[in-house]
C-alpha cells in the first residue's frame, strides 16, 4: 500500500513539470501548448504529439 501511495505522489509531482516542458518544446516548433490536448484522441493523438515534439526547433541559437 505504501508503494502504491508513493507511486501516485511521484506521478502527481512530475505531472506539472512534464506539461511545462512539453509546452516549451511545442513553442520551440511554433505551435501552441494547447496541442497537448490532442492526446485525448485515441492512438492517433499520441503519435501526432510525439511527431510534433520530435521536430527540429524553428529558432536559431546564436553563439
C-alpha positions as CSV (number, residue, x, y, z in Angstrom):
1,X,0.0,0.0,0.0
2,X,2.9,2.4,0.8
3,X,4.5,1.7,-2.6
4,X,1.2,2.5,-4.4
5,X,0.8,5.7,-2.5
6,X,4.4,6.8,-3.2
7,X,3.9,5.9,-6.9
8,X,0.8,8.1,-7.1
9,X,2.6,11.0,-5.3
10,X,5.5,10.7,-7.7
11,X,3.2,10.8,-10.7
12,X,1.5,13.9,-9.4
13,X,4.8,15.5,-8.6
14,X,6.1,15.0,-12.1
15,X,2.9,15.9,-14.0
16,X,3.2,19.7,-13.9
17,X,6.9,19.8,-14.9
18,X,6.2,17.3,-17.8
19,X,3.4,19.5,-19.0
20,X,5.5,22.7,-18.9
21,X,8.4,21.0,-20.6
22,X,6.2,19.8,-23.5
23,X,4.6,23.3,-23.8
24,X,8.1,24.8,-24.1
25,X,9.1,22.3,-26.7
26,X,5.9,22.9,-28.7
27,X,6.6,26.6,-28.6
28,X,10.1,25.9,-30.0
29,X,8.3,24.4,-33.0
30,X,6.0,27.4,-33.4
31,X,2.9,25.5,-32.0
32,X,0.7,26.4,-29.1
33,X,0.9,24.4,-25.9
34,X,-2.8,23.6,-26.4
35,X,-1.7,20.9,-28.9
36,X,-1.0,18.7,-25.9
37,X,-4.8,18.1,-25.7
38,X,-4.6,16.1,-28.9
39,X,-3.6,13.1,-26.8
40,X,-7.3,12.7,-25.9
41,X,-7.8,11.3,-29.5
42,X,-7.1,7.6,-29.1
43,X,-3.8,6.3,-30.6
44,X,-3.5,9.0,-33.3
45,X,-3.3,11.8,-30.8
46,X,-0.2,10.3,-29.1
47,X,1.5,9.7,-32.5
48,X,0.9,13.3,-33.6
49,X,2.1,14.7,-30.4
50,X,5.3,12.6,-30.5
51,X,6.0,13.8,-34.0
52,X,5.5,17.4,-33.0
53,X,7.8,17.1,-30.0
54,X,10.5,15.4,-32.1
55,X,10.6,18.0,-34.8
56,X,13.6,20.4,-35.1
57,X,13.3,23.8,-33.4
58,X,12.3,26.7,-35.6
59,X,14.6,29.2,-33.7
60,X,18.2,29.8,-34.3
61,X,20.6,29.9,-31.4
62,X,23.5,32.3,-32.0
63,X,26.8,31.9,-30.3
